[in-house]
Amino acid sequence: MKIVVTGGSGFIGTNYMDYVLDKGLEVINIDIKPPLKQAHKQYYKECDIMDYHKLEKIFNDFKPTHVVHLAAKTGAHSITDLKEFAPNIDGVRNIISACIKAGSVEHVIFTSTLLVCKMGYIPKHDTDYMPTTAYGKSKVEGELIVRNWKEMPFQWTIIRPISVWGPWMVEPYINFFKAVYQGWYMHIGHGHYKRSMGYVENIAHEIHSILLAKKELVDKKTFYVGDPEPTDLYDFAETVREYMNAPKIHKMFYPIAKFFAYTGDILKFFGWTNAPLTSFRLNNITTEYVFDLSNLMEIASPLPFSQKEGIIRSIEWMKQQKIIK
């Protein structure tokens, strides 16, 4: 296998790069940003996926057999103009064209998002779309480009990561872990909200399992990637607190949380982008959603890490990065 990872300097990308390098596979990372890890720098190719000519040359020179396309423009609720998300649309076209031009590609994984539907909605089929953000709409457009491309000369799979957390994590989960550590995280309402989540090193394993699976199991299919058992957010926060030896977690009545969320909305309107709680975030916290990952587990089980192991590894990473002591 010769693997191209686009967005290999990002959160999931960094973990997937670690995964394939540990297996001794030949891989390069195409990204506009340098790698987060020093050890990954020798595999890095600086390139914007919107720069087709440079992208095509890298593909032609490397001749990949497999491509994991993670690169994207993010900003789920802070950007409202669909044009800002051109990399999620035109960038997909460039990746497909570069793969075809290289003539060596056997399988491509295209990364989408669960936000192709509104938060909490479980789609009835792969194209049952219901986006409520410009980011989600851009990812719908990207999926449709893949699905409607005529005579794709390689296998393709679409993945939708679910609430990913773990080493190298970014918002919102890095803030969640820090809040628990600092003692200002609060359970909102009863706190026992169940949802699907995904530990990032398990997702790296799932991505690679898709690449290795038989064609009939993965070609032209869509997978939600994450951990198969839903997580109780109350229990999850308490376990994080326990392993961090952090202060006791208190509860906040829902009406009070709603007041703070409205206050955050006002602050955001006047330009404060880091309000601790907004209506969007409150809805995200309290909305329950559980996805059926049985089709994924047929090809990726068993997963390498339990949730508790993931929490321990995440805390160790935070200590190594001096995020916490």
ZADO-1210 file (C-alpha; in nm, 4 decimals, padded with zeros to 6 digits):
<atoms>
<atom x="00.0000" y="00.0000" z="00.0000" code="MET" pos="1"/>
<atom x="00.1066" y="00.3556" z="-00.0776" code="LYS" pos="2"/>
<atom x="-00.1213" y="00.5940" z="00.1068" code="ILE" pos="3"/>
<atom x="-00.1924" y="00.9638" z="00.0591" code="VAL" pos="4"/>
<atom x="-00.3534" y="01.1309" z="00.3580" code="VAL" pos="5"/>
<atom x="-00.4946" y="01.4760" z="00.2934" code="THR" pos="6"/>
<atom x="-00.5309" y="01.6776" z="00.6109" code="GLY" pos="7"/>
<atom x="-00.2759" y="01.4575" z="00.7856" code="GLY" pos="8"/>
<atom x="-00.1714" y="01.7529" z="01.0032" code="SER" pos="9"/>
<atom x="-00.5162" y="01.7705" z="01.1624" code="GLY" pos="10"/>
<atom x="-00.6712" y="01.5888" z="01.4570" code="PHE" pos="11"/>
<atom x="-00.7869" y="01.2636" z="01.2965" code="ILE" pos="12"/>
<atom x="-00.5084" y="01.2876" z="01.0371" code="GLY" pos="13"/>
<atom x="-00.2309" y="01.2972" z="01.2971" code="THR" pos="14"/>
<atom x="-00.3669" y="00.9845" z="01.4634" code="ASN" pos="15"/>
<atom x="-00.4102" y="00.8047" z="01.1315" code="TYR" pos="16"/>
<atom x="-00.0556" y="00.8963" z="01.0275" code="MET" pos="17"/>
<atom x="00.0661" y="00.7398" z="01.3535" code="ASP" pos="18"/>
<atom x="-00.1413" y="00.4301" z="01.2811" code="TYR" pos="19"/>
<atom x="-00.0022" y="00.3640" z="00.9331" code="VAL" pos="20"/>
<atom x="00.3546" y="00.4573" z="01.0261" code="LEU" pos="21"/>
<atom x="00.3396" y="00.2079" z="01.3133" code="ASP" pos="22"/>
<atom x="00.2519" y="-00.0538" z="01.0509" code="LYS" pos="23"/>
<atom x="00.5548" y="00.0420" z="00.8420" code="GLY" pos="24"/>
<atom x="00.3496" y="00.1539" z="00.5429" code="LEU" pos="25"/>
<atom x="00.4540" y="00.4093" z="00.2828" code="GLU" pos="26"/>
<atom x="00.2566" y="00.7294" z="00.3356" code="VAL" pos="27"/>
<atom x="00.2607" y="01.1030" z="00.2683" code="ILE" pos="28"/>
<atom x="00.0575" y="01.3833" z="00.4235" code="ASN" pos="29"/>
<atom x="-00.0794" y="01.6604" z="00.2011" code="ILE" pos="30"/>
<atom x="-00.1844" y="01.9632" z="00.4040" code="ASP" pos="31"/>
<atom x="-00.1623" y="02.3422" z="00.4054" code="ILE" pos="32"/>
<atom x="-00.0353" y="02.3265" z="00.7650" code="LYS" pos="33"/>
<atom x="00.2803" y="02.1507" z="00.8873" code="PRO" pos="34"/>
<atom x="00.2408" y="01.8364" z="01.1000" code="PRO" pos="35"/>
<atom x="00.1617" y="01.8582" z="01.4689" code="LEU" pos="36"/>
<atom x="00.4275" y="01.5969" z="01.5426" code="LYS" pos="37"/>
<atom x="00.7968" y="01.6425" z="01.4659" code="GLN" pos="38"/>
<atom x="00.8245" y="01.2771" z="01.3631" code="ALA" pos="39"/>
<atom x="00.5765" y="01.3322" z="01.0792" code="HIS" pos="40"/>
<atom x="00.7663" y="01.6147" z="00.9076" code="LYS" pos="41"/>
<atom x="00.9595" y="01.3874" z="00.6715" code="GLN" pos="42"/>
<atom x="00.6288" y="01.2640" z="00.5240" code="TYR" pos="43"/>
<atom x="00.4806" y="01.6103" z="00.4747" code="TYR" pos="44"/>
<atom x="00.4001" y="01.7744" z="00.1416" code="LYS" pos="45"/>
<atom x="00.2762" y="02.1329" z="00.1701" code="GLU" pos="46"/>
<atom x="-00.0173" y="02.1778" z="-00.0667" code="CYS" pos="47"/>
<atom x="-00.3595" y="02.3388" z="-00.0732" code="ASP" pos="48"/>
<atom x="-00.6116" y="02.0960" z="-00.2267" code="ILE" pos="49"/>
<atom x="-00.7528" y="02.3959" z="-00.4149" code="MET" pos="50"/>
<atom x="-00.4216" y="02.4171" z="-00.6047" code="ASP" pos="51"/>
<atom x="-00.4980" y="02.1441" z="-00.8571" code="TYR" pos="52"/>
<atom x="-00.1739" y="02.1578" z="-01.0560" code="HIS" pos="53"/>
<atom x="00.0436" y="02.1150" z="-00.7479" code="LYS" pos="54"/>
<atom x="-00.1900" y="01.8448" z="-00.6152" code="LEU" pos="55"/>
<atom x="-00.1777" y="01.6544" z="-00.9441" code="GLU" pos="56"/>
<atom x="00.2026" y="01.6625" z="-00.9506" code="LYS" pos="57"/>
<atom x="00.2275" y="01.5208" z="-00.5979" code="ILE" pos="58"/>
<atom x="-00.0125" y="01.2393" z="-00.6882" code="PHE" pos="59"/>
<atom x="00.1685" y="01.1638" z="-01.0146" code="ASN" pos="60"/>
<atom x="00.5079" y="01.1558" z="-00.8432" code="ASP" pos="61"/>
<atom x="00.3961" y="00.9387" z="-00.5492" code="PHE" pos="62"/>
<atom x="00.1519" y="00.7071" z="-00.7346" code="LYS" pos="63"/>
<atom x="-00.0677" y="00.6201" z="-00.4346" code="PRO" pos="64"/>
<atom x="-00.2761" y="00.3041" z="-00.4209" code="THR" pos="65"/>
<atom x="-00.5017" y="00.4360" z="-00.1425" code="HIS" pos="66"/>
<atom x="-00.6193" y="00.7840" z="-00.0458" code="VAL" pos="67"/>
<atom x="-00.7721" y="00.8984" z="00.2829" code="VAL" pos="68"/>
<atom x="-00.9205" y="01.2414" z="00.2200" code="HIS" pos="69"/>
<atom x="-00.9554" y="01.4200" z="00.5540" code="LEU" pos="70"/>
<atom x="-00.8722" y="01.7775" z="00.4499" code="ALA" pos="71"/>
<atom x="-01.1620" y="02.0191" z="00.4924" code="ALA" pos="72"/>
<atom x="-01.2663" y="02.3705" z="00.5738" code="LYS" pos="73"/>
<atom x="-01.4347" y="02.3581" z="00.9137" code="THR" pos="74"/>
<atom x="-01.6351" y="02.6083" z="01.1190" code="GLY" pos="75"/>
<atom x="-01.9610" y="02.4324" z="01.1841" code="ALA" pos="76"/>
<atom x="-02.1667" y="02.7200" z="01.3242" code="HIS" pos="77"/>
<atom x="-01.9494" y="03.0307" z="01.2984" code="SER" pos="78"/>
<atom x="-01.9488" y="03.0693" z="00.9174" code="ILE" pos="79"/>
<atom x="-02.2733" y="03.1115" z="00.7252" code="THR" pos="80"/>
<atom x="-02.1519" y="03.1733" z="00.3687" code="ASP" pos="81"/>
<atom x="-02.1381" y="02.8503" z="00.1661" code="LEU" pos="82"/>
<atom x="-01.8693" y="03.0034" z="-00.0576" code="LYS" pos="83"/>
<atom x="-01.6311" y="02.9985" z="00.2405" code="GLU" pos="84"/>
<atom x="-01.6416" y="02.6189" z="00.2249" code="PHE" pos="85"/>
<atom x="-01.5210" y="02.5823" z="-00.1339" code="ALA" pos="86"/>
<atom x="-01.2476" y="02.3312" z="-00.0304" code="PRO" pos="87"/>
<atom x="-01.5253" y="02.0939" z="00.0781" code="ASN" pos="88"/>
<atom x="-01.6784" y="02.1118" z="-00.2681" code="ILE" pos="89"/>
<atom x="-01.4232" y="02.2040" z="-00.5352" code="ASP" pos="90"/>
<atom x="-01.1527" y="02.0366" z="-00.3275" code="GLY" pos="91"/>
<atom x="-01.3373" y="01.7042" z="-00.3614" code="VAL" pos="92"/>
<atom x="-01.3425" y="01.7452" z="-00.7395" code="ARG" pos="93"/>
<atom x="-00.9676" y="01.8125" z="-00.7362" code="ASN" pos="94"/>
<atom x="-00.8982" y="01.5011" z="-00.5284" code="ILE" pos="95"/>
<atom x="-01.1025" y="01.2821" z="-00.7630" code="ILE" pos="96"/>
<atom x="-00.9350" y="01.4299" z="-01.0707" code="SER" pos="97"/>
<atom x="-00.5852" y="01.3880" z="-00.9233" code="ALA" pos="98"/>
<atom x="-00.6624" y="01.0251" z="-00.8347" code="CYS" pos="99"/>
<atom x="-00.7835" y="00.9529" z="-01.1876" code="ILE" pos="100"/>
<atom x="-00.4806" y="01.1260" z="-01.3415" code="LYS" pos="101"/>
<atom x="-00.2376" y="00.9272" z="-01.1241" code="ALA" pos="102"/>
<atom x="-00.3817" y="00.6032" z="-01.2623" code="GLY" pos="103"/>
<atom x="-00.2661" y="00.4023" z="-00.9602" code="SER" pos="104"/>
<atom x="-00.5433" y="00.4574" z="-00.7063" code="VAL" pos="105"/>
<atom x="-00.7500" y="00.1583" z="-00.5955" code="GLU" pos="106"/>
<atom x="-00.9599" y="00.3006" z="-00.3117" code="HIS" pos="107"/>
<atom x="-01.0446" y="00.6473" z="-00.1781" code="VAL" pos="108"/>
<atom x="-01.2096" y="00.7333" z="00.1536" code="ILE" pos="109"/>
<atom x="-01.3903" y="01.0678" z="00.1504" code="PHE" pos="110"/>
<atom x="-01.4565" y="01.2210" z="00.4920" code="THR" pos="111"/>
<atom x="-01.7920" y="01.3900" z="00.5451" code="SER" pos="112"/>
<atom x="-01.9697" y="01.4824" z="00.8699" code="THR" pos="113"/>
<atom x="-02.2744" y="01.3859" z="01.0745" code="LEU" pos="114"/>
<atom x="-02.3837" y="01.7481" z="01.0209" code="LEU" pos="115"/>
<atom x="-02.5156" y="01.6575" z="00.6762" code="VAL" pos="116"/>
<atom x="-02.8250" y="01.6198" z="00.8952" code="CYS" pos="117"/>
<atom x="-02.9478" y="01.8387" z="01.1787" code="LYS" pos="118"/>
<atom x="-02.8200" y="01.7509" z="01.5232" code="MET" pos="119"/>
<atom x="-02.9997" y="01.4491" z="01.6631" code="GLY" pos="120"/>
<atom x="-03.1587" y="01.3371" z="01.3342" code="TYR" pos="121"/>
<atom x="-03.0784" y="00.9793" z="01.2319" code="ILE" pos="122"/>
<atom x="-03.1068" y="00.9589" z="00.8506" code="PRO" pos="123"/>
<atom x="-03.3202" y="00.6822" z="00.7014" code="LYS" pos="124"/>
<atom x="-03.0738" y="00.6247" z="00.4163" code="HIS" pos="125"/>
<atom x="-02.7383" y="00.7553" z="00.2915" code="ASP" pos="126"/>
<atom x="-02.8836" y="01.0501" z="00.0985" code="THR" pos="127"/>
<atom x="-03.1469" y="01.1497" z="00.3522" code="ASP" pos="128"/>
<atom x="-02.9892" y="01.4928" z="00.4001" code="TYR" pos="129"/>
<atom x="-03.1065" y="01.7657" z="00.6370" code="MET" pos="130"/>
<atom x="-02.8201" y="02.0140" z="00.6959" code="PRO" pos="131"/>
<atom x="-02.8776" y="02.3246" z="00.9067" code="THR" pos="132"/>
<atom x="-02.5348" y="02.4908" z="00.8706" code="THR" pos="133"/>
<atom x="-02.3305" y="02.6120" z="00.5749" code="ALA" pos="134"/>
<atom x="-02.0609" y="02.3633" z="00.6744" code="TYR" pos="135"/>
<atom x="-02.3121" y="02.0784" z="00.6668" code="GLY" pos="136"/>
<atom x="-02.4449" y="02.1945" z="00.3297" code="LYS" pos="137"/>
<atom x="-02.0919" y="02.2030" z="00.1874" code="SER" pos="138"/>
<atom x="-02.0356" y="01.8446" z="00.2999" code="LYS" pos="139"/>
<atom x="-02.3632" y="01.7401" z="00.1348" code="VAL" pos="140"/>
<atom x="-02.2350" y="01.8968" z="-00.1874" code="GLU" pos="141"/>
<atom x="-01.9071" y="01.7088" z="-00.1492" code="GLY" pos="142"/>
<atom x="-02.0864" y="01.3774" z="-00.0957" code="GLU" pos="143"/>
<atom x="-02.3063" y="01.4350" z="-00.4001" code="LEU" pos="144"/>
<atom x="-02.0011" y="01.5022" z="-00.6176" code="ILE" pos="145"/>
<atom x="-01.8631" y="01.1630" z="-00.5177" code="VAL" pos="146"/>
<atom x="-02.1950" y="00.9798" z="-00.5574" code="ARG" pos="147"/>
<atom x="-02.2741" y="01.1332" z="-00.8974" code="ASN" pos="148"/>
<atom x="-01.9281" y="01.1090" z="-01.0574" code="TRP" pos="149"/>
<atom x="-01.9596" y="00.8937" z="-01.3654" code="LYS" pos="150"/>
<atom x="-01.7233" y="00.6010" z="-01.4198" code="GLU" pos="151"/>
<atom x="-01.5106" y="00.6396" z="-01.1072" code="MET" pos="152"/>
<atom x="-01.2128" y="00.4070" z="-01.1819" code="PRO" pos="153"/>
<atom x="-01.1546" y="00.3128" z="-00.8162" code="PHE" pos="154"/>
<atom x="-01.3489" y="00.2062" z="-00.5092" code="GLN" pos="155"/>
<atom x="-01.4871" y="00.4833" z="-00.2902" code="TRP" pos="156"/>
<atom x="-01.6262" y="00.5024" z="00.0603" code="THR" pos="157"/>
<atom x="-01.7737" y="00.7949" z="00.2521" code="ILE" pos="158"/>
<atom x="-01.7210" y="00.8207" z="00.6278" code="ILE" pos="159"/>
<atom x="-01.8968" y="01.0458" z="00.8785" code="ARG" pos="160"/>
<atom x="-01.6999" y="01.0719" z="01.2058" code="PRO" pos="161"/>
<atom x="-01.9086" y="01.0969" z="01.5234" code="ILE" pos="162"/>
<atom x="-01.8124" y="01.3322" z="01.8103" code="SER" pos="163"/>
<atom x="-01.4413" y="01.2524" z="01.7985" code="VAL" pos="164"/>
<atom x="-01.2161" y="01.2929" z="02.1028" code="TRP" pos="165"/>
<atom x="-00.8673" y="01.1799" z="02.2042" code="GLY" pos="166"/>
<atom x="-00.5022" y="01.2846" z="02.1631" code="PRO" pos="167"/>
<atom x="-00.4551" y="01.5993" z="01.9516" code="TRP" pos="168"/>
<atom x="-00.8246" y="01.6832" z="01.9969" code="MET" pos="169"/>
<atom x="-00.9612" y="02.0297" z="01.9302" code="VAL" pos="170"/>
<atom x="-01.2882" y="02.2004" z="02.0222" code="GLU" pos="171"/>
<atom x="-01.5251" y="02.1097" z="02.1724" code="PRO" pos="172"/>
<atom x="-01.3709" y="01.8110" z="02.3534" code="TYR" pos="173"/>
<atom x="-01.0385" y="01.9687" z="02.4481" code="ILE" pos="174"/>
<atom x="-01.2430" y="02.2382" z="02.6224" code="ASN" pos="175"/>
<atom x="-01.4561" y="01.9704" z="02.7896" code="PHE" pos="176"/>
<atom x="-01.1500" y="01.7897" z="02.9305" code="PHE" pos="177"/>
<atom x="-00.9958" y="02.1194" z="03.0447" code="LYS" pos="178"/>
<atom x="-01.3214" y="02.2276" z="03.2081" code="ALA" pos="179"/>
<atom x="-01.3435" y="01.9025" z="03.4049" code="VAL" pos="180"/>
<atom x="-00.9794" y="01.9397" z="03.5114" code="TYR" pos="181"/>
<atom x="-01.0248" y="02.3013" z="03.6206" code="GLN" pos="182"/>
<atom x="-01.3451" y="02.2241" z="03.8086" code="GLY" pos="183"/>
<atom x="-01.5867" y="02.4485" z="03.6211" code="TRP" pos="184"/>
<atom x="-01.7620" y="02.1865" z="03.4108" code="TYR" pos="185"/>
<atom x="-02.1243" y="02.1310" z="03.5172" code="MET" pos="186"/>
<atom x="-02.3754" y="01.8636" z="03.4285" code="HIS" pos="187"/>
<atom x="-02.6716" y="02.0378" z="03.2657" code="ILE" pos="188"/>
<atom x="-03.0124" y="01.9151" z="03.3765" code="GLY" pos="189"/>
<atom x="-03.0098" y="01.5473" z="03.4683" code="HIS" pos="190"/>
<atom x="-02.6803" y="01.5048" z="03.2796" code="GLY" pos="191"/>
<atom x="-02.7554" y="01.1540" z="03.1537" code="HIS" pos="192"/>
<atom x="-02.7627" y="01.2249" z="02.7801" code="TYR" pos="193"/>
<atom x="-02.6724" y="00.9257" z="02.5634" code="LYS" pos="194"/>
<atom x="-02.4963" y="00.9666" z="02.2340" code="ARG" pos="195"/>
<atom x="-02.2596" y="00.7984" z="01.9949" code="SER" pos="196"/>
<atom x="-01.8990" y="00.9153" z="02.0280" code="MET" pos="197"/>
<atom x="-01.5666" y="00.8054" z="01.8841" code="GLY" pos="198"/>
<atom x="-01.2230" y="00.7698" z="02.0382" code="TYR" pos="199"/>
<atom x="-00.9848" y="00.8910" z="01.7686" code="VAL" pos="200"/>
<atom x="-00.7361" y="00.6006" z="01.7730" code="GLU" pos="201"/>
<atom x="-01.0271" y="00.3611" z="01.7267" code="ASN" pos="202"/>
<atom x="-01.1405" y="00.5708" z="01.4308" code="ILE" pos="203"/>
<atom x="-00.7903" y="00.5512" z="01.2789" code="ALA" pos="204"/>
<atom x="-00.8212" y="00.1712" z="01.3057" code="HIS" pos="205"/>
<atom x="-01.1684" y="00.1808" z="01.1474" code="GLU" pos="206"/>
<atom x="-01.0465" y="00.3921" z="00.8547" code="ILE" pos="207"/>
<atom x="-00.7685" y="00.1463" z="00.7811" code="HIS" pos="208"/>
<atom x="-01.0038" y="-00.1494" z="00.8202" code="SER" pos="209"/>
<atom x="-01.2223" y="00.0015" z="00.5469" code="ILE" pos="210"/>
<atom x="-00.9207" y="00.0229" z="00.3160" code="LEU" pos="211"/>
<atom x="-00.8404" y="-00.3440" z="00.3798" code="LEU" pos="212"/>
<atom x="-01.1968" y="-00.4772" z="00.3551" code="ALA" pos="213"/>
<atom x="-01.3433" y="-00.6738" z="00.0666" code="LYS" pos="214"/>
<atom x="-01.4826" y="-00.4570" z="-00.2110" code="LYS" pos="215"/>
<atom x="-01.8433" y="-00.5710" z="-00.1693" code="GLU" pos="216"/>
<atom x="-01.8421" y="-00.4586" z="00.1949" code="LEU" pos="217"/>
<atom x="-01.7179" y="-00.1017" z="00.1429" code="VAL" pos="218"/>
<atom x="-01.7398" y="00.0122" z="-00.2195" code="ASP" pos="219"/>
<atom x="-01.9907" y="00.2947" z="-00.2705" code="LYS" pos="220"/>
<atom x="-02.0997" y="00.2686" z="00.0928" code="LYS" pos="221"/>
<atom x="-02.1307" y="00.5210" z="00.3741" code="THR" pos="222"/>
<atom x="-02.0189" y="00.4545" z="00.7317" code="PHE" pos="223"/>
<atom x="-02.0578" y="00.6486" z="01.0527" code="TYR" pos="224"/>
<atom x="-01.7264" y="00.5946" z="01.2328" code="VAL" pos="225"/>
<atom x="-01.6974" y="00.5916" z="01.6099" code="GLY" pos="226"/>
<atom x="-01.7397" y="00.3580" z="01.9039" code="ASP" pos="227"/>
<atom x="-02.0289" y="00.1097" z="01.8757" code="PRO" pos="228"/>
<atom x="-02.1701" y="00.1530" z="02.2274" code="GLU" pos="229"/>
<atom x="-02.3427" y="00.4854" z="02.3083" code="PRO" pos="230"/>
<atom x="-02.1865" y="00.6994" z="02.5797" code="THR" pos="231"/>
<atom x="-02.3661" y="00.8392" z="02.8838" code="ASP" pos="232"/>
<atom x="-02.2231" y="01.1912" z="02.9077" code="LEU" pos="233"/>
<atom x="-02.2692" y="01.1981" z="03.2851" code="TYR" pos="234"/>
<atom x="-02.0711" y="00.8757" z="03.3302" code="ASP" pos="235"/>
<atom x="-01.8118" y="00.9892" z="03.0755" code="PHE" pos="236"/>
<atom x="-01.7487" y="01.3172" z="03.2580" code="ALA" pos="237"/>
<atom x="-01.7284" y="01.1397" z="03.5941" code="GLU" pos="238"/>
<atom x="-01.4726" y="00.8926" z="03.4578" code="THR" pos="239"/>
<atom x="-01.2616" y="01.1768" z="03.3159" code="VAL" pos="240"/>
<atom x="-01.2833" y="01.3540" z="03.6527" code="ARG" pos="241"/>
<atom x="-01.1825" y="01.0371" z="03.8382" code="GLU" pos="242"/>
<atom x="-00.8697" y="00.9752" z="03.6273" code="TYR" pos="243"/>
<atom x="-00.7736" y="01.3426" z="03.6456" code="MET" pos="244"/>
<atom x="-00.8344" y="01.3503" z="04.0214" code="ASN" pos="245"/>
<atom x="-01.0300" y="01.6694" z="03.9491" code="ALA" pos="246"/>
<atom x="-01.2821" y="01.8511" z="04.1714" code="PRO" pos="247"/>
<atom x="-01.6359" y="01.7253" z="04.2124" code="LYS" pos="248"/>
<atom x="-01.8683" y="01.7987" z="03.9214" code="ILE" pos="249"/>
<atom x="-02.1805" y="01.9973" z="04.0079" code="HIS" pos="250"/>
<atom x="-02.5135" y="02.0242" z="03.8287" code="LYS" pos="251"/>
<atom x="-02.6794" y="02.3236" z="03.6647" code="MET" pos="252"/>
<atom x="-03.0554" y="02.3443" z="03.6302" code="PHE" pos="253"/>
<atom x="-03.1577" y="02.3531" z="03.2648" code="TYR" pos="254"/>
<atom x="-03.3381" y="02.6940" z="03.2830" code="PRO" pos="255"/>
<atom x="-03.0202" y="02.8504" z="03.4211" code="ILE" pos="256"/>
<atom x="-02.8146" y="02.6913" z="03.1406" code="ALA" pos="257"/>
<atom x="-03.0629" y="02.8262" z="02.8882" code="LYS" pos="258"/>
<atom x="-03.0205" y="03.1780" z="03.0309" code="PHE" pos="259"/>
<atom x="-02.6412" y="03.1537" z="03.0010" code="PHE" pos="260"/>
<atom x="-02.6785" y="03.0188" z="02.6469" code="ALA" pos="261"/>
<atom x="-02.8902" y="03.3186" z="02.5436" code="TYR" pos="262"/>
<atom x="-02.6328" y="03.5470" z="02.7046" code="THR" pos="263"/>
<atom x="-02.3632" y="03.3693" z="02.5022" code="GLY" pos="264"/>
<atom x="-02.5677" y="03.4231" z="02.1853" code="ASP" pos="265"/>
<atom x="-02.5741" y="03.7971" z="02.2543" code="ILE" pos="266"/>
<atom x="-02.1999" y="03.8077" z="02.3244" code="LEU" pos="267"/>
<atom x="-02.1353" y="03.6156" z="02.0034" code="LYS" pos="268"/>
<atom x="-02.3533" y="03.8621" z="01.8092" code="PHE" pos="269"/>
<atom x="-02.1327" y="04.1441" z="01.9355" code="PHE" pos="270"/>
<atom x="-01.8136" y="03.9646" z="01.8314" code="GLY" pos="271"/>
<atom x="-01.7066" y="03.7482" z="02.1271" code="TRP" pos="272"/>
<atom x="-01.6374" y="03.4180" z="01.9500" code="THR" pos="273"/>
<atom x="-01.5359" y="03.2186" z="02.2598" code="ASN" pos="274"/>
<atom x="-01.8492" y="03.2477" z="02.4705" code="ALA" pos="275"/>
<atom x="-01.8464" y="02.9434" z="02.7047" code="PRO" pos="276"/>
<atom x="-02.2079" y="02.8526" z="02.6297" code="LEU" pos="277"/>
<atom x="-02.4379" y="02.9364" z="02.3378" code="THR" pos="278"/>
<atom x="-02.7716" y="02.7970" z="02.2234" code="SER" pos="279"/>
<atom x="-02.5891" y="02.5938" z="01.9585" code="PHE" pos="280"/>
<atom x="-02.3593" y="02.4370" z="02.2175" code="ARG" pos="281"/>
<atom x="-02.6403" y="02.3800" z="02.4661" code="LEU" pos="282"/>
<atom x="-02.8409" y="02.2014" z="02.2005" code="ASN" pos="283"/>
<atom x="-02.5334" y="01.9976" z="02.1097" code="ASN" pos="284"/>
<atom x="-02.4843" y="01.8941" z="02.4735" code="ILE" pos="285"/>
<atom x="-02.8439" y="01.7951" z="02.5437" code="THR" pos="286"/>
<atom x="-02.9377" y="01.6339" z="02.2121" code="THR" pos="287"/>
<atom x="-02.9239" y="01.2552" z="02.2169" code="GLU" pos="288"/>
<atom x="-02.8283" y="01.0561" z="01.9086" code="TYR" pos="289"/>
<atom x="-02.7238" y="00.6938" z="01.8687" code="VAL" pos="290"/>
<atom x="-02.6027" y="00.5549" z="01.5368" code="PHE" pos="291"/>
<atom x="-02.6040" y="00.1893" z="01.4401" code="ASP" pos="292"/>
<atom x="-02.2407" y="00.0950" z="01.3649" code="LEU" pos="293"/>
<atom x="-02.2999" y="-00.2787" z="01.3197" code="SER" pos="294"/>
<atom x="-02.2015" y="-00.2669" z="00.9515" code="ASN" pos="295"/>
<atom x="-01.8722" y="-00.1009" z="01.0449" code="LEU" pos="296"/>
<atom x="-01.8029" y="-00.3470" z="01.3260" code="MET" pos="297"/>
<atom x="-01.8326" y="-00.6344" z="01.0772" code="GLU" pos="298"/>
<atom x="-01.5052" y="-00.5184" z="00.9248" code="ILE" pos="299"/>
<atom x="-01.3348" y="-00.3270" z="01.2103" code="ALA" pos="300"/>
<atom x="-01.4036" y="-00.5286" z="01.5246" code="SER" pos="301"/>
<atom x="-01.2405" y="-00.5640" z="01.7718" code="PRO" pos="302"/>
<atom x="-01.1399" y="-00.2050" z="01.8349" code="LEU" pos="303"/>
<atom x="-00.7951" y="-00.1454" z="01.9875" code="PRO" pos="304"/>
<atom x="-00.9043" y="00.0650" z="02.2869" code="PHE" pos="305"/>
<atom x="-01.1823" y="00.0718" z="02.5442" code="SER" pos="306"/>
<atom x="-01.3324" y="00.4048" z="02.6453" code="GLN" pos="307"/>
<atom x="-01.1454" y="00.4036" z="02.9759" code="LYS" pos="308"/>
<atom x="-00.8174" y="00.3306" z="02.7967" code="GLU" pos="309"/>
<atom x="-00.8940" y="00.6199" z="02.5601" code="GLY" pos="310"/>
<atom x="-00.9560" y="00.8544" z="02.8515" code="ILE" pos="311"/>
<atom x="-00.6264" y="00.7544" z="03.0162" code="ILE" pos="312"/>
<atom x="-00.4333" y="00.7995" z="02.6902" code="ARG" pos="313"/>
<atom x="-00.5995" y="01.1381" z="02.6320" code="SER" pos="314"/>
<atom x="-00.5053" y="01.2604" z="02.9785" code="ILE" pos="315"/>
<atom x="-00.1458" y="01.1412" z="02.9296" code="GLU" pos="316"/>
<atom x="-00.1315" y="01.3318" z="02.6003" code="TRP" pos="317"/>
<atom x="-00.2609" y="01.6471" z="02.7731" code="MET" pos="318"/>
<atom x="00.0134" y="01.6128" z="03.0323" code="LYS" pos="319"/>
<atom x="00.2810" y="01.5613" z="02.7641" code="GLN" pos="320"/>
<atom x="00.1576" y="01.8739" z="02.5850" code="GLN" pos="321"/>
<atom x="00.1540" y="02.0625" z="02.9181" code="LYS" pos="322"/>
<atom x="-00.2158" y="02.1378" z="02.8774" code="ILE" pos="323"/>
<atom x="-00.2627" y="02.0054" z="03.2294" code="ILE" pos="324"/>
<atom x="-00.0159" y="01.9122" z="03.5042" code="LYS" pos="325"/>
</atoms>
